[in-house]
């Protein structure tokens, strides 16, 4: 015979890829680049908090370095979304990864040479956060153009799996390298993981701008239209509110994680990396189940509410624990709650926005996340200095639980219908109302606030 029969393993792989976004080569290339970027960013973030805790035991400074990675989203989040809708996204991805790689490598070199100071760590963390601010909307908005709409929930879930698998592997790797070879070399290794996105972006994305041909939209008009869309899109507006409130409360555990490892559990760099990695493992476990809930429409709303309660429980467990195995259980549950809330709401932002404003919707979503984390990090860090870590973690859990009681009242629920919703049948004796876009036999653009009514 001239050819050989396909092996069962190849057949199973082909079947898996046929129903997965990974079967699409451009998406697969961008996904691999996103995985390595997530590795680099989580390693840099974990080591930045650890280095600040080692340089200064002040909870406020630890919260400040965590807030430094999120502050650029507050200042440039809307601009980054407009730029991603107006500029060739290949250039955005390349420039931002060069910026993040150089900033991270600078921290590693200064730490290895013994020159690192708290202010220089904050500045380099700000630069890395600035690069990530412009990278994320461009990368996430590109996904919708690479995969068909039925595969979008799977693509979003795969992105969550990538980031949170990196969150589990990256900090553990950084902690191991730091324990064996020093903190500076661990950060230098993290900077190398920014490089694979450079060729991936150039091969996966087309050399064009996302805006339609002949559009006269400028950066300023793009900012205005993005804000107008967020104001009129009722579901998106509710998602932004829930994102902000969740992240503000969750920042108590998220920002004070290095102090939990050092002061409450007495862990060194390796133990801190292991504890951080259990958060990522819980997030991966949650992301594996997420697409099924997102396809169930109202089930997605239930998983959001349950995830709010789950994070509250996790914060209480970590806050009361002085024993590492119990803290591991708490961080695992926290990772599950984190993805349950943020990945579900990210799907909302990407699915309801039309292509011309999708990156700005993603940017608005990220602004609400990062605003909550930045303000929460500073607030809870200030509270730890005035009180103690255990009381602050429990107080944040109680505050989030109170919010979870009222979250079902938000117009966000139910979330993410798996198929476009059809108009309700007309009342007897009345003329059937046509959906926007079909009035008078001519196509017309629906207003942003109406997009979610008909799907």
N, C-alpha and C positions, 0 to 999 in steps of 0.2 A: 504494500500500500504506500502511496506517495505521501500521505499525511497520517498523523496520529490522532486518535480520538481524544477529545478533551477530558482531562482528569476531573474527578468529582470536586476537588478543591477549586479548580478554575471555574467550573460551572457555578458553584456557590458564590464565588467572588463576582462573577458576571451578573448573577441574579441580584445580589446585594447592590451593586453599582447601578443596575438598571432602575431601581426604585429609590435611589439616593442622590442628593445633589453632588456627591463625590464622583458620580459617573460623568459629570460635565467637566471637561478638562480645564477651562478657564477658572471655574469655581474651585476646582481642586488645587490649582496652583496658588490662587489667592488664599485658600484655606491653610495651606502649608506655611505660607508666609505669615499668616495671622497667628498660627500656633507658635512659631518661633518668636514673633513679636510679643505674644503674651508671656512666653517664658522669660524673655528679657525684662519686660516691664514688671512682672511680679517679683523676679529676683531683685531688681533695683529697688522696688518699693519696700520689700521685706528688709533688705540690707540697710536702706536709708533709715528706717525706724530703729533698727538695731544699733546702727552707728551713733544716732543721736542719743539713744538711751545709754550708750557707753560713754559718749563725750560729756553728757549732762543728764543727771537723773531727774530733771525737772519734767513733770507731766505736761506742763504748758509748752515746753520746747518740743517734746515728742509729738504733741498734738499739732504744733506749728509745722513741723516737717511733713506730717501727713496732710495738713491743709495746703501746703505749698504745691503738692502734686495735683490738687483739685482746683486751686484758685484760678489758674488760667481758663478753666471752663466757664467760670463766672464772668471773666473779663472779655473773653474772645469766643465764647460758645456760639453765639448767633453769627458772628463773623465767619467762623469756621464752616458753619452750615451753608452760608451763602457762597463762600469761596468754593466749597465742594460741588455746588450746583452750577457754578459759572466757569470754573477752571478745569483743565485736563487733570483728572484725578491721578494719573500716573506720576505727574510732577509733584503733586501734593504728597503722595506716599514716599517718593524718593527723598524729597527734602526733609520731611519730618523724621524719617528714620536716620538720616545722617545727623540731624540735630540731637535726637535722643541717644544715638550711639556715642557721639562725642561728649555729651554731658555726663553720661554714665561712666565712660572711660576716664574722664577727668576726676570724678570722685574716687575711682579705684586707684589712680596714680597718686593722688594726694594722700589717700589713706595709707597706701603702701609705703610712701615716703615719710609719713608722720607729719604732714603739713595740714591735714584736714581740720577745719574749724567749724563750729556750728553754723556760722553765717555762710561759709562757702558751700556747706552741705545743703542749706536751704536754697541758695541761688541755683545750684546745679539741679536740684529737684524741681525748682520752678521751670527751668529750661526743658527738662524732660517732660514735665506736665504740659508745657506749651506745645511741644511736638505731638504729644498724644492727643491734645485737644483738636488739632487740625487733622490728625490721622484718622480718628475714630469715625466721624461722620462720613468722610470720603470712603472708607473701607466698608462701612455698614450699608451706605446707600448704593454701593456698587453691587451688593449681593442681589438686590431685586432685579437688576438688569442681566444677571448671569444665570438665574434659575427661573423656571416657570412658577407662576403664583401658587399652584397646589403644593409645590415643594418648599415654599417659603417657611412654614413652621419648622420643618426639618432642618432647613439651612440655619435658622436662628438658633435652634436647639444645638446643632453642631457647633455653632460659634460659642455658645455657652459651655459646651463640653470642652472645646479647645482652651478657652480662657481658664476654666476652673481645673482642668487637668494640668495645665501649666501652673496654676496656683498651688496644686498639690505637689508637683514634681519640682518646680523652680525653687521655692524657698527651701525645700529639703536639700536640693543640690547645693544651693548657696550656703546653707548652714554647714553642710559636710565639707565643702571647700574651705569655708572660713575656719572650721575647726582644725583642718589638716594643714592649710597653707596660709591662712591669714585673711582678714576681712577685705583688704585691698584687692587681692587676687580674685576673690569671689565676685567682687563688683566688676572687675575687668572681664571675667568670663561672661558675665551678664551682658556686657556691651557687645560681645560678638554675636549674640543671638538676634540683634537688630539687622544684621547684614542680609540674611536670605530673602527678606521682602523686596530688596532692590531689584533683582532679576525677575522675581515672581510678579510684581506689579507691572513691569514692562511687557511681559508676555501675556498676562491674563486680561488686561484691560485694553480697550480700543483707543486709538489716538484721537479722541474727540472730546468736546465738552458736553456735559449732560443736557444743556438747555437746547430747546428746539432751534432749528436753523432760522435765521432772520429775527431772532428775539433781540429786543433793545434793552433788556433788563440790565441794570447796573448793580454794583454792590449795595448801594444805599436802598434802591428800590427792592432788591432781594431781601434785605433785612426787614423792610416794612411789610412786604408780602408774607414773609415767614411769620412775623408776629400777628398779622391779620388772620392767617390760617389757624394759628394756635388759639386765637381769641374766638373764632367762629366754630371750630371743631370741638364740640362738647365732650366727646369721648376722650380726645387727646388732652383737653384741659383737665379732666378728672384724673387721667393717668399721671399728669405732671404733679398734681397735688399729692397723690398717694406716694409717688416716687420721693418727693421732697420730705414728707413727714416720716416715711420709713427710714430714709438715709440719715436724717437728723438724729433719730433715736438710735439707729444701728451704729452710728459713728462712735458711741461710747466704747463698744467692744472693738470695733474696727481700728480705731486710732490708738487705743490703749493696749493693743495686743502685745507689744514688746514689754510693757510694764507688767502685764499679767504673767508673761514667761519669766521675767527676771525677779520681780518682787514677791509675787504670790506663790510661784511654783519653783523658784530657784534654779531655772534651767540655764544652760550655757547656749552658745550659738547653734550647736547641733540639735539640742533639744527644742530650741525655739523654731528652727526650720521644720522639724518633725511635727510640732504642734500646729504650725501654720499650714502644713501640707494636709492635715486632717480636715481643715476647712475646705480645701479644694476637693478632697475626696467626697465629702458630703455634697458639694455643689455638683460634681459629676454624677453622683447617684440621682440627684434631683433632675438634672438635665436629661438623663436617659428616659425618664418617664414623662417629661414635659410635652413632647409633641402629641401624645395621646390625649392629654387634658386640653390642649389648645384646639384640637379638632372637635371637641365636644361642646364648643360654644359656651354655655352657662357653666360647664365644669371648670373652665379657666377661672371664672370669678371665684369659685369655691377654693381653688388651689391658691389663689392670691390671699384670700382671707386666712386660710389655714397656715400659709407661710408666715404671715404676720404673727400669729400666735406661736408658731414654732420658733421664730427668732426670740420672742420674749422668753420662752421657756429656756432656750439655750443660754441667753444672757444671765438668767438667774442661776443656772447650773454652774457656769463659769465663775460667776461672782461669789458663790458660796463655797467653791471647791478650793482646797489646798492640796489635793491629791491628783497627780497627773492623769491617771486613767479616767477619772470623772471629768476632768477638764477636756480630755480628748473627745469624750461623748458629747460634751457641750459644743465644742467647736465643729464637730461633724454635723450636728443638728443645725448649727448656725449656717453652715455652708448650704444645706438643703433649703433653709428658709430664704437665704440670699438669692439663689437662682429662681426659686418659686415666685418671688416678687418681681425681680428686675428683668428676667428673661421674658416673663409673660407680658410685662408692660412695654418692653422693647418691641415685641411682636405687634402690639397695638400701634405703636408709633409708625412702624414700617408698613403695616398692612392698610391703614386707613388713608395714608397720604398719597396723592398722585405723584407721578414721576417728577414733575417740574418743581416740587417743593419737598421731596422726600428727605433729602439730606438735611434741610432745615428742620423738619419734624424730628429727625433723629437727634439733631443738635439741641433742640428744645428739650427733648427727653433727657439727654446727657447733662444739660445745664441743671435740670431739677435734681438729678442724682448728685452731681458734684457740688451744687450749692448746699444740699443737705449735709453731705459729708464734710465740706469745708467749715461751715458754720457749726455743725455738731462737734467736729474735732476740737475747735477752739473753745466752745462752750463747756464740753465735758472735761477737757484738759484743765480749764480754769476751776471747774468744780472739784476735780481730784485734788488740786493744790489746796483747796479750802476744806475739803472733807477727806474721804479716803476712797480707794478704788472699789472696794466691795460695795459700799453704799451707792456709788455712782452707777455701777453696772445694774444693780437692782432697781434704782430709780428710773434708768432708761428703759428697763424691761416693763415696768409698771406703766410708764408713759405710752409706750408702744401698744401695750395691751388695751389701754383706754382708747387709743386711736382705732384699734382693730374692732372695737365695739361699734364704732360709727362708720367704718369703712364701707359696709354693705349699703349705706344710704347714699353713697356717691353714685353719680350717673354712669360710672365706668362699668358697672355690672349689669347685664352679662357682657363678657369680653369675647372678642375675636371669633366671630362666626366663621365656620369652615367653608361656607359657600355664600355667595351674595344673597342678602335677604330680599325676598320678593315683596312688592307692595301689598297691603292688605286688600282683600276683595271688596269691591264697591258695595255700598248699602243698596238694598232693593229700591228700584225706581230712580236711582241716581247714576249719573254718567261716571264711568270708571276714570279715575285720575291717572294720568300718565306720569311715569317717573321722569325726573330731570334728565335731559339729553334726548328725549323722544317727543317733545312737545311740537305739534304742528308738522311732524314728519321730517324735521330738521334736527341736526345734532347741535346741542348747545352745552356749554360748560356749566356744571352744577356748582352752586356756591360751596365753599369749603365746609361749612357747617352741616350741609346736607349730604356730604359724601357717605357718611356712615349710616344714614337712614336706609339707603337702598343697597348698600354693600359696596 
